[in-house]
């Protein structure tokens, strides 16, 4: 279609170049046509232009009808061999069947004539076969126009080889570069692919991802669900963190690079668990825990907050009790609050008040634990065994108080 438009444009230009000078010197001319009673009077220039337009319309109609007839004929054709399909149809069948690993040679043959994608496709097939070094050599031979496509595949290869720092440096560079003009149409898909690569690094190497981020990357590169997975991976690998990792994490919280108060609730809980691992952030942990408990009461969260309060060197029992009273006013009928009061009363030598609480909530597991513990008195060995029994329930919390 483009060639046809170009041909008609050239004809139009030639016609104007030939006719306009002649018309300027001798006039536009006069044309009279009488055919089957139809009279047409016009200038020569207008007639030539009208003829070209008429031919163009007829040509377009002819091409559209030809394509339509070919398509209808194609739909009714009985296929007897795979080779009877057009190349793009063959590639479509391979793609639908996910037969790339088995049809690597076939795919490569289809792209051997492409100077743009030949090495890209070859490297992709080698990557699927885990021939990483050969794939990198192919990508190095790619033309400059395919820079982004080659870099994405290199990042995948480096991740597969465990070279996370190399992958991170290339991905950071790629994320900050403007997209090539010929890929602008696919910009959304390109950005999604980069985000998938960031997510892969965050899941596989959560601490390396942490070190790579600046003050804004957390929210820019990962969505809420992906951030939740990253934080879970971070918590699961906390024992592997280096001193530099811990310092980086503390800096992010201290500099308020992560606005905890604006996050969804599930992310706030995960960040709170991270803060619990950082003794330097105990003050921020206390404030944020109280904020979350005020917004939405969570039994496990409350227990962790209470446990941290009571395990301090000099617990402020009066302050703890005032918070419990506020929670009791806001949230009624919660056995965990009675459980907390019992510990406060025992710690402040109000034994009679503590004993009076044991009659509440006869079917609650926390109160059952306290009733048994009170009978054991100061027998540490039996209390330790009691803790192990209750903690064996995966839905129960770990007792440290």
C-alpha positions as a Markdown table, in Angstrom:
| # | Residue | x | y | z |
|---|---|---|---|---|
| 1 | Unk | 0.0 | 0.0 | 0.0 |
| 2 | Unk | 2.8 | 2.4 | 0.8 |
| 3 | Unk | 4.5 | 1.7 | -2.5 |
| 4 | Unk | 1.2 | 2.3 | -4.3 |
| 5 | Unk | 0.7 | 5.7 | -2.6 |
| 6 | Unk | 4.3 | 6.6 | -3.4 |
| 7 | Unk | 3.7 | 5.7 | -7.1 |
| 8 | Unk | 0.6 | 7.8 | -7.4 |
| 9 | Unk | 2.3 | 10.7 | -5.6 |
| 10 | Unk | 5.1 | 10.6 | -8.2 |
| 11 | Unk | 2.6 | 10.5 | -11.0 |
| 12 | Unk | 0.8 | 13.5 | -9.6 |
| 13 | Unk | 4.0 | 15.4 | -9.2 |
| 14 | Unk | 5.2 | 14.6 | -12.7 |
| 15 | Unk | 1.8 | 15.6 | -14.1 |
| 16 | Unk | 1.9 | 19.0 | -12.4 |
| 17 | Unk | 5.5 | 19.6 | -13.4 |
| 18 | Unk | 4.6 | 19.0 | -17.1 |
| 19 | Unk | 1.2 | 20.7 | -17.3 |
| 20 | Unk | 1.6 | 23.8 | -15.1 |
| 21 | Unk | 4.5 | 25.4 | -17.1 |
| 22 | Unk | 2.6 | 24.7 | -20.4 |
| 23 | Unk | -0.6 | 26.1 | -18.9 |
| 24 | Unk | 1.2 | 29.2 | -17.7 |
| 25 | Unk | 2.4 | 29.9 | -21.3 |
| 26 | Unk | -0.6 | 28.7 | -23.3 |
| 27 | Unk | -3.5 | 28.7 | -20.9 |
| 28 | Unk | -5.1 | 25.9 | -19.0 |
| 29 | Unk | -6.6 | 24.4 | -22.2 |
| 30 | Unk | -10.2 | 23.4 | -22.8 |
| 31 | Unk | -11.5 | 19.8 | -23.0 |
| 32 | Unk | -15.0 | 18.8 | -24.3 |
| 33 | Unk | -16.2 | 15.2 | -24.1 |
| 34 | Unk | -19.5 | 14.0 | -25.5 |
| 35 | Unk | -20.3 | 10.3 | -24.9 |
| 36 | Unk | -23.7 | 8.7 | -24.9 |
| 37 | Unk | -25.4 | 12.0 | -24.4 |
| 38 | Unk | -23.1 | 12.9 | -21.5 |
| 39 | Unk | -21.2 | 16.1 | -21.9 |
| 40 | Unk | -18.0 | 16.9 | -19.9 |
| 41 | Unk | -16.3 | 20.2 | -20.1 |
| 42 | Unk | -13.1 | 20.8 | -18.2 |
| 43 | Unk | -9.6 | 22.1 | -18.3 |
| 44 | Unk | -6.8 | 19.7 | -19.2 |
| 45 | Unk | -5.2 | 20.0 | -15.8 |
| 46 | Unk | -8.4 | 19.3 | -13.9 |
| 47 | Unk | -9.1 | 16.3 | -16.2 |
| 48 | Unk | -5.7 | 14.8 | -15.6 |
| 49 | Unk | -6.0 | 15.2 | -11.8 |
| 50 | Unk | -9.5 | 13.7 | -11.9 |
| 51 | Unk | -8.3 | 10.8 | -13.9 |
| 52 | Unk | -5.5 | 10.1 | -11.5 |
| 53 | Unk | -7.9 | 10.2 | -8.5 |
| 54 | Unk | -10.3 | 7.9 | -10.3 |
| 55 | Unk | -7.5 | 5.4 | -11.1 |
| 56 | Unk | -6.3 | 5.6 | -7.5 |
| 57 | Unk | -9.8 | 4.8 | -6.1 |
| 58 | Unk | -10.3 | 1.9 | -8.5 |
| 59 | Unk | -6.8 | 0.5 | -7.6 |
| 60 | Unk | -7.6 | 0.7 | -3.9 |
| 61 | Unk | -10.9 | -1.1 | -4.3 |
| 62 | Unk | -9.2 | -3.8 | -6.4 |
| 63 | Unk | -6.5 | -4.4 | -3.8 |
| 64 | Unk | -9.0 | -4.6 | -0.9 |
| 65 | Unk | -11.2 | -7.1 | -2.9 |
| 66 | Unk | -8.1 | -9.2 | -3.7 |
| 67 | Unk | -7.1 | -9.4 | -0.1 |
| 68 | Unk | -10.7 | -10.3 | 1.0 |
| 69 | Unk | -11.0 | -13.0 | -1.6 |
| 70 | Unk | -7.6 | -14.4 | -0.7 |
| 71 | Unk | -8.5 | -14.5 | 3.0 |
| 72 | Unk | -11.8 | -16.2 | 2.3 |
| 73 | Unk | -10.0 | -18.7 | 0.1 |
| 74 | Unk | -7.4 | -19.3 | 2.8 |
| 75 | Unk | -10.1 | -20.0 | 5.4 |
| 76 | Unk | -11.6 | -22.7 | 3.2 |
| 77 | Unk | -8.3 | -24.3 | 2.2 |
| 78 | Unk | -7.7 | -27.8 | 3.6 |
| 79 | Unk | -4.2 | -27.8 | 5.1 |
| 80 | Unk | -2.2 | -30.9 | 4.4 |
| 81 | Unk | 1.3 | -29.8 | 5.5 |
| 82 | Unk | 2.9 | -27.4 | 8.0 |
| 83 | Unk | 5.1 | -26.0 | 5.2 |
| 84 | Unk | 2.0 | -24.8 | 3.4 |
| 85 | Unk | 1.5 | -22.1 | 6.0 |
| 86 | Unk | 3.0 | -18.6 | 5.7 |
| 87 | Unk | 6.1 | -18.0 | 7.8 |
| 88 | Unk | 4.2 | -15.8 | 10.3 |
| 89 | Unk | 1.5 | -18.4 | 10.6 |
| 90 | Unk | 4.1 | -21.1 | 11.3 |
| 91 | Unk | 5.7 | -18.9 | 14.0 |
| 92 | Unk | 2.2 | -18.3 | 15.5 |
| 93 | Unk | 1.6 | -22.1 | 15.7 |
| 94 | Unk | 5.0 | -22.6 | 17.4 |
| 95 | Unk | 4.2 | -19.8 | 19.9 |
| 96 | Unk | 0.7 | -21.1 | 20.7 |
| 97 | Unk | 2.1 | -24.6 | 21.3 |
| 98 | Unk | 5.0 | -23.2 | 23.3 |
| 99 | Unk | 7.3 | -25.3 | 21.2 |
| 100 | Unk | 10.3 | -23.0 | 21.2 |
| 101 | Unk | 12.6 | -25.5 | 23.0 |
| 102 | Unk | 11.9 | -28.2 | 20.4 |
| 103 | Unk | 11.7 | -25.9 | 17.3 |
| 104 | Unk | 14.7 | -23.8 | 18.0 |
| 105 | Unk | 16.3 | -24.6 | 14.6 |
| 106 | Unk | 13.1 | -23.8 | 12.8 |
| 107 | Unk | 12.7 | -20.4 | 14.6 |
| 108 | Unk | 16.3 | -19.5 | 13.9 |
| 109 | Unk | 15.9 | -20.2 | 10.2 |
| 110 | Unk | 13.0 | -17.8 | 10.0 |
| 111 | Unk | 15.1 | -15.0 | 11.4 |
| 112 | Unk | 18.4 | -15.7 | 9.7 |
| 113 | Unk | 17.6 | -13.2 | 7.0 |
| 114 | Unk | 16.8 | -10.5 | 9.6 |
| 115 | Unk | 19.8 | -8.3 | 10.2 |
| 116 | Unk | 18.0 | -6.7 | 13.1 |
| 117 | Unk | 16.8 | -9.7 | 15.1 |
| 118 | Unk | 19.0 | -12.6 | 14.0 |
| 119 | Unk | 21.4 | -12.5 | 17.0 |
| 120 | Unk | 18.6 | -11.5 | 19.4 |
| 121 | Unk | 16.6 | -14.6 | 18.5 |
| 122 | Unk | 19.7 | -16.8 | 18.5 |
| 123 | Unk | 20.7 | -15.6 | 22.0 |
| 124 | Unk | 17.2 | -16.2 | 23.3 |
| 125 | Unk | 17.2 | -19.8 | 22.1 |
| 126 | Unk | 20.7 | -20.4 | 23.6 |
| 127 | Unk | 19.5 | -18.9 | 26.9 |
| 128 | Unk | 16.6 | -21.4 | 27.0 |
| 129 | Unk | 19.2 | -24.1 | 26.6 |
| 130 | Unk | 21.3 | -22.6 | 29.5 |
| 131 | Unk | 24.2 | -21.9 | 27.1 |
| 132 | Unk | 24.8 | -18.6 | 28.8 |
| 133 | Unk | 28.3 | -17.7 | 27.5 |
| 134 | Unk | 27.3 | -18.4 | 23.9 |
| 135 | Unk | 24.2 | -16.3 | 24.3 |
| 136 | Unk | 26.2 | -13.4 | 25.6 |
| 137 | Unk | 28.5 | -13.6 | 22.6 |
| 138 | Unk | 25.5 | -13.4 | 20.3 |
| 139 | Unk | 24.1 | -10.4 | 22.2 |
| 140 | Unk | 27.5 | -8.6 | 21.8 |
| 141 | Unk | 27.1 | -9.0 | 18.1 |
| 142 | Unk | 23.7 | -7.3 | 18.0 |
| 143 | Unk | 23.3 | -4.0 | 16.0 |
| 144 | Unk | 23.1 | -0.8 | 18.1 |
| 145 | Unk | 19.4 | -0.4 | 17.3 |
| 146 | Unk | 18.5 | -3.4 | 19.4 |
| 147 | Unk | 20.4 | -2.1 | 22.5 |
| 148 | Unk | 17.4 | -2.3 | 24.9 |
| 149 | Unk | 16.4 | -5.8 | 23.7 |
| 150 | Unk | 20.0 | -7.1 | 24.1 |
| 151 | Unk | 20.4 | -5.5 | 27.5 |
| 152 | Unk | 17.2 | -7.1 | 28.8 |
| 153 | Unk | 18.4 | -10.5 | 27.8 |
| 154 | Unk | 21.9 | -9.9 | 29.3 |
| 155 | Unk | 20.2 | -9.0 | 32.6 |
| 156 | Unk | 18.3 | -12.3 | 32.5 |
| 157 | Unk | 21.5 | -14.2 | 31.8 |
| 158 | Unk | 23.4 | -12.5 | 34.6 |
| 159 | Unk | 20.6 | -13.3 | 37.1 |
| 160 | Unk | 20.6 | -16.9 | 36.0 |
| 161 | Unk | 24.3 | -17.0 | 36.6 |
| 162 | Unk | 23.9 | -15.4 | 40.0 |
| 163 | Unk | 25.8 | -12.2 | 39.0 |
| 164 | Unk | 23.4 | -10.0 | 40.8 |
| 165 | Unk | 25.5 | -6.9 | 41.0 |
| 166 | Unk | 26.2 | -6.9 | 37.2 |
| 167 | Unk | 22.5 | -7.4 | 36.6 |
| 168 | Unk | 21.6 | -4.6 | 39.0 |
| 169 | Unk | 24.0 | -2.1 | 37.4 |
| 170 | Unk | 22.7 | -2.8 | 33.9 |
| 171 | Unk | 19.1 | -2.7 | 35.0 |
| 172 | Unk | 19.6 | 0.6 | 36.8 |
| 173 | Unk | 21.2 | 2.1 | 33.7 |
| 174 | Unk | 18.5 | 0.8 | 31.5 |
| 175 | Unk | 15.7 | 2.2 | 33.7 |
| 176 | Unk | 17.2 | 5.7 | 33.5 |
| 177 | Unk | 17.7 | 5.7 | 29.7 |
| 178 | Unk | 15.2 | 7.1 | 27.2 |
| 179 | Unk | 13.6 | 4.5 | 25.0 |
| 180 | Unk | 14.7 | 4.2 | 21.3 |
| 181 | Unk | 12.2 | 5.9 | 19.0 |
| 182 | Unk | 11.3 | 2.7 | 17.2 |
| 183 | Unk | 10.2 | 1.1 | 20.5 |
| 184 | Unk | 7.9 | 4.0 | 21.6 |
| 185 | Unk | 4.8 | 2.1 | 20.4 |
| 186 | Unk | 5.7 | -0.7 | 22.9 |
| 187 | Unk | 6.7 | 1.6 | 25.7 |
| 188 | Unk | 4.1 | 0.2 | 28.2 |
| 189 | Unk | 5.2 | -3.4 | 27.5 |
| 190 | Unk | 8.8 | -2.3 | 27.9 |
| 191 | Unk | 8.2 | -0.7 | 31.2 |
| 192 | Unk | 6.3 | -3.8 | 32.4 |
| 193 | Unk | 9.3 | -6.0 | 31.5 |
| 194 | Unk | 11.7 | -3.8 | 33.4 |
| 195 | Unk | 9.4 | -3.9 | 36.4 |
| 196 | Unk | 9.3 | -7.7 | 36.2 |
| 197 | Unk | 13.1 | -7.8 | 36.2 |
| 198 | Unk | 13.2 | -5.5 | 39.3 |
| 199 | Unk | 10.7 | -7.9 | 41.0 |
| 200 | Unk | 12.8 | -10.9 | 40.1 |
| 201 | Unk | 15.9 | -9.3 | 41.8 |
| 202 | Unk | 13.8 | -8.2 | 44.8 |
| 203 | Unk | 12.5 | -11.8 | 45.4 |
| 204 | Unk | 15.7 | -13.6 | 44.7 |
| 205 | Unk | 18.2 | -11.1 | 46.3 |
| 206 | Unk | 16.2 | -8.9 | 48.7 |
| 207 | Unk | 19.2 | -7.4 | 50.4 |
| 208 | Unk | 21.0 | -6.7 | 47.1 |
| 209 | Unk | 17.8 | -5.0 | 45.9 |
| 210 | Unk | 17.7 | -2.9 | 49.1 |
| 211 | Unk | 21.3 | -1.7 | 48.5 |
| 212 | Unk | 20.5 | -0.7 | 44.9 |
| 213 | Unk | 17.5 | 1.5 | 45.8 |
| 214 | Unk | 17.6 | 5.2 | 46.3 |
| 215 | Unk | 15.0 | 7.1 | 48.3 |
| 216 | Unk | 12.2 | 6.6 | 45.8 |
| 217 | Unk | 12.8 | 3.3 | 44.1 |
| 218 | Unk | 10.7 | 1.3 | 46.5 |
| 219 | Unk | 7.5 | 2.8 | 45.3 |
| 220 | Unk | 8.6 | 3.3 | 41.7 |
| 221 | Unk | 9.8 | -0.2 | 40.8 |
| 222 | Unk | 7.4 | -2.4 | 42.8 |
| 223 | Unk | 3.7 | -2.3 | 43.2 |
| 224 | Unk | 2.0 | -3.1 | 46.6 |
| 225 | Unk | 1.8 | -6.8 | 46.1 |
| 226 | Unk | 5.4 | -7.1 | 45.0 |
| 227 | Unk | 6.6 | -4.9 | 47.9 |
| 228 | Unk | 4.8 | -7.3 | 50.2 |
| 229 | Unk | 6.6 | -10.3 | 48.7 |
| 230 | Unk | 9.9 | -8.4 | 48.9 |
| 231 | Unk | 9.4 | -7.6 | 52.6 |
| 232 | Unk | 8.6 | -11.2 | 53.4 |
| 233 | Unk | 11.8 | -12.3 | 51.6 |
| 234 | Unk | 13.7 | -9.7 | 53.6 |
| 235 | Unk | 12.3 | -11.0 | 56.9 |
| 236 | Unk | 13.0 | -14.6 | 55.9 |
| 237 | Unk | 16.7 | -13.7 | 55.1 |
| 238 | Unk | 17.3 | -11.3 | 57.9 |
| 239 | Unk | 20.0 | -13.5 | 59.4 |
| 240 | Unk | 22.0 | -13.1 | 56.1 |
| 241 | Unk | 22.1 | -9.3 | 56.3 |
| 242 | Unk | 25.4 | -7.6 | 56.6 |
| 243 | Unk | 26.2 | -4.6 | 58.7 |
| 244 | Unk | 25.9 | -2.4 | 55.6 |
| 245 | Unk | 22.5 | -3.9 | 54.8 |
| 246 | Unk | 21.2 | -3.1 | 58.3 |
| 247 | Unk | 22.6 | 0.4 | 58.1 |
| 248 | Unk | 21.0 | 1.0 | 54.7 |
| 249 | Unk | 17.6 | -0.2 | 56.1 |
| 250 | Unk | 17.9 | 2.1 | 59.1 |
| 251 | Unk | 18.8 | 5.0 | 56.9 |
| 252 | Unk | 15.7 | 4.5 | 54.7 |
| 253 | Unk | 13.5 | 4.6 | 57.8 |
| 254 | Unk | 15.3 | 7.5 | 59.5 |
| 255 | Unk | 15.2 | 9.6 | 56.4 |
| 256 | Unk | 11.5 | 8.8 | 56.0 |
| 257 | Unk | 12.2 | 7.5 | 52.5 |
| 258 | Unk | 9.4 | 5.0 | 53.2 |
| 259 | Unk | 6.3 | 6.8 | 54.3 |
| 260 | Unk | 4.9 | 4.1 | 56.6 |
| 261 | Unk | 1.7 | 6.0 | 57.5 |
| 262 | Unk | 0.6 | 6.2 | 53.8 |
| 263 | Unk | 1.0 | 2.5 | 53.0 |
| 264 | Unk | -1.7 | -0.1 | 52.8 |
| 265 | Unk | -2.3 | -1.9 | 56.1 |
| 266 | Unk | -0.7 | -5.3 | 55.1 |
| 267 | Unk | 2.5 | -3.4 | 54.1 |
| 268 | Unk | 2.4 | -1.5 | 57.4 |
| 269 | Unk | 2.3 | -4.7 | 59.3 |
| 270 | Unk | 5.3 | -6.1 | 57.4 |
| 271 | Unk | 7.3 | -3.0 | 57.9 |
| 272 | Unk | 6.5 | -3.1 | 61.6 |
| 273 | Unk | 8.0 | -6.6 | 61.7 |
| 274 | Unk | 11.1 | -5.3 | 60.0 |
| 275 | Unk | 11.4 | -2.5 | 62.6 |
| 276 | Unk | 11.1 | -5.1 | 65.4 |
| 277 | Unk | 14.4 | -6.5 | 64.2 |
| 278 | Unk | 16.1 | -3.1 | 64.5 |
| 279 | Unk | 16.9 | -2.2 | 68.1 |
| 280 | Unk | 18.0 | 1.3 | 66.9 |
| 281 | Unk | 14.5 | 1.9 | 65.7 |
| 282 | Unk | 12.7 | 0.9 | 69.0 |
| 283 | Unk | 11.2 | 4.4 | 69.4 |
| 284 | Unk | 9.8 | 4.4 | 65.9 |
| 285 | Unk | 8.6 | 0.9 | 66.4 |
| 286 | Unk | 6.6 | 1.8 | 69.5 |
| 287 | Unk | 5.0 | 4.8 | 67.9 |
| 288 | Unk | 4.1 | 3.0 | 64.7 |
| 289 | Unk | 2.8 | 0.0 | 66.6 |
| 290 | Unk | 0.5 | 2.2 | 68.7 |
| 291 | Unk | -0.7 | 4.0 | 65.5 |
| 292 | Unk | -1.6 | 0.7 | 63.9 |
| 293 | Unk | -3.4 | -0.6 | 67.0 |
| 294 | Unk | -5.4 | 2.6 | 67.1 |
| 295 | Unk | -6.4 | 2.2 | 63.5 |
| 296 | Unk | -7.1 | -1.5 | 63.5 |
| 297 | Unk | -6.6 | -4.0 | 66.4 |
| 298 | Unk | -4.5 | -7.0 | 65.7 |
| 299 | Unk | -3.9 | -9.6 | 68.4 |
| 300 | Unk | -0.5 | -10.7 | 67.3 |
| 301 | Unk | 0.6 | -7.1 | 66.8 |
| 302 | Unk | -0.6 | -6.2 | 70.3 |
| 303 | Unk | 1.2 | -9.1 | 71.9 |
| 304 | Unk | 4.5 | -8.2 | 70.2 |
| 305 | Unk | 4.1 | -4.6 | 71.4 |
| 306 | Unk | 3.2 | -5.7 | 74.9 |
| 307 | Unk | 6.1 | -8.2 | 74.9 |
| 308 | Unk | 8.6 | -5.5 | 73.9 |
| 309 | Unk | 7.3 | -3.1 | 76.5 |
| 310 | Unk | 7.6 | -5.7 | 79.4 |
| 311 | Unk | 11.0 | -6.9 | 78.3 |
| 312 | Unk | 12.6 | -3.5 | 78.6 |
| 313 | Unk | 15.1 | -2.9 | 81.5 |
| 314 | Unk | 12.7 | -0.6 | 83.3 |
| 315 | Unk | 9.2 | -1.0 | 82.0 |
| 316 | Unk | 6.8 | 2.0 | 82.5 |
| 317 | Unk | 3.9 | 0.0 | 83.9 |
| 318 | Unk | 1.7 | 3.0 | 84.4 |
| 319 | Unk | 2.1 | 4.1 | 80.8 |
| 320 | Unk | 1.5 | 0.5 | 79.5 |
| 321 | Unk | -1.7 | 0.2 | 81.7 |
| 322 | Unk | -3.0 | 3.6 | 80.3 |
| 323 | Unk | -2.6 | 2.3 | 76.8 |
| 324 | Unk | -4.5 | -0.9 | 77.7 |
| 325 | Unk | -7.3 | 1.2 | 79.2 |
| 326 | Unk | -7.6 | 3.2 | 75.9 |
| 327 | Unk | -7.7 | 0.0 | 73.9 |
| 328 | Unk | -10.4 | -1.4 | 76.2 |
| 329 | Unk | -12.6 | 1.7 | 75.6 |
| 330 | Unk | -12.1 | 1.5 | 71.9 |
| 331 | Unk | -12.3 | -2.3 | 71.5 |
| 332 | Unk | -14.6 | -4.2 | 73.7 |
| 333 | Unk | -14.5 | -7.9 | 74.8 |
| 334 | Unk | -11.0 | -8.8 | 73.8 |
| 335 | Unk | -9.4 | -11.5 | 75.9 |
| 336 | Unk | -5.9 | -10.4 | 74.9 |
| 337 | Unk | -6.4 | -7.2 | 76.8 |
| 338 | Unk | -7.3 | -9.1 | 80.0 |
| 339 | Unk | -4.2 | -11.2 | 79.3 |
| 340 | Unk | -2.1 | -8.0 | 79.3 |
| 341 | Unk | -3.7 | -6.7 | 82.4 |
| 342 | Unk | -2.9 | -9.9 | 84.3 |
| 343 | Unk | 0.8 | -9.4 | 83.5 |
| 344 | Unk | 0.7 | -5.7 | 84.6 |
| 345 | Unk | -1.0 | -6.6 | 87.9 |
| 346 | Unk | 1.5 | -9.4 | 88.6 |
| 347 | Unk | 4.5 | -7.2 | 87.8 |
| 348 | Unk | 3.1 | -4.4 | 90.1 |
| 349 | Unk | 2.4 | -6.9 | 93.0 |
| 350 | Unk | -1.4 | -6.6 | 92.6 |
| 351 | Unk | -1.8 | -10.4 | 92.9 |
| 352 | Unk | -5.4 | -10.4 | 94.1 |
| 353 | Unk | -6.5 | -8.2 | 91.2 |
| 354 | Unk | -4.6 | -10.6 | 88.8 |
| 355 | Unk | -6.3 | -13.6 | 90.4 |
| 356 | Unk | -9.7 | -12.0 | 89.9 |
| 357 | Unk | -9.1 | -11.8 | 86.2 |
| 358 | Unk | -8.6 | -15.5 | 85.8 |
| 359 | Unk | -12.3 | -16.2 | 86.0 |
| 360 | Unk | -12.9 | -14.3 | 82.7 |
| 361 | Unk | -13.2 | -16.0 | 79.3 |
| 362 | Unk | -13.2 | -19.6 | 80.4 |
| 363 | Unk | -12.9 | -20.9 | 76.8 |
| 364 | Unk | -10.1 | -18.6 | 75.6 |
| 365 | Unk | -6.7 | -20.2 | 75.0 |
| 366 | Unk | -4.8 | -17.3 | 76.3 |
| 367 | Unk | -6.7 | -17.2 | 79.6 |
| 368 | Unk | -6.4 | -21.0 | 79.9 |
| 369 | Unk | -2.7 | -20.6 | 79.6 |
| 370 | Unk | -2.7 | -18.0 | 82.5 |
| 371 | Unk | -4.9 | -20.2 | 84.7 |
| 372 | Unk | -2.5 | -23.1 | 84.3 |
| 373 | Unk | 0.5 | -20.9 | 84.7 |
| 374 | Unk | -0.9 | -19.4 | 87.9 |
| 375 | Unk | -1.2 | -22.9 | 89.4 |
| 376 | Unk | 2.4 | -23.8 | 88.6 |
| 377 | Unk | 3.5 | -20.7 | 90.5 |
| 378 | Unk | 7.3 | -20.4 | 90.2 |
| 379 | Unk | 8.2 | -23.8 | 88.8 |
| 380 | Unk | 10.2 | -22.6 | 85.8 |
| 381 | Unk | 10.7 | -26.0 | 84.4 |
| 382 | Unk | 7.0 | -26.8 | 84.2 |
| 383 | Unk | 6.2 | -23.3 | 82.9 |
| 384 | Unk | 8.8 | -23.8 | 80.1 |
| 385 | Unk | 7.1 | -27.1 | 79.2 |
| 386 | Unk | 3.7 | -25.3 | 79.3 |
| 387 | Unk | 5.0 | -22.7 | 76.8 |
| 388 | Unk | 6.2 | -25.4 | 74.5 |
| 389 | Unk | 2.8 | -27.0 | 74.5 |
| 390 | Unk | 1.0 | -23.8 | 73.6 |
| 391 | Unk | 3.6 | -22.7 | 71.1 |
| 392 | Unk | 3.3 | -26.0 | 69.2 |
| 393 | Unk | 0.1 | -24.6 | 67.8 |
| 394 | Unk | 1.3 | -22.8 | 64.6 |
| 395 | Unk | -1.5 | -20.3 | 65.0 |
| 396 | Unk | -0.3 | -19.4 | 68.5 |
| 397 | Unk | 2.2 | -16.8 | 69.5 |
| 398 | Unk | 5.6 | -17.3 | 71.1 |
| 399 | Unk | 5.7 | -16.6 | 74.8 |
| 400 | Unk | 8.6 | -14.5 | 76.2 |
| 401 | Unk | 6.8 | -12.9 | 79.1 |
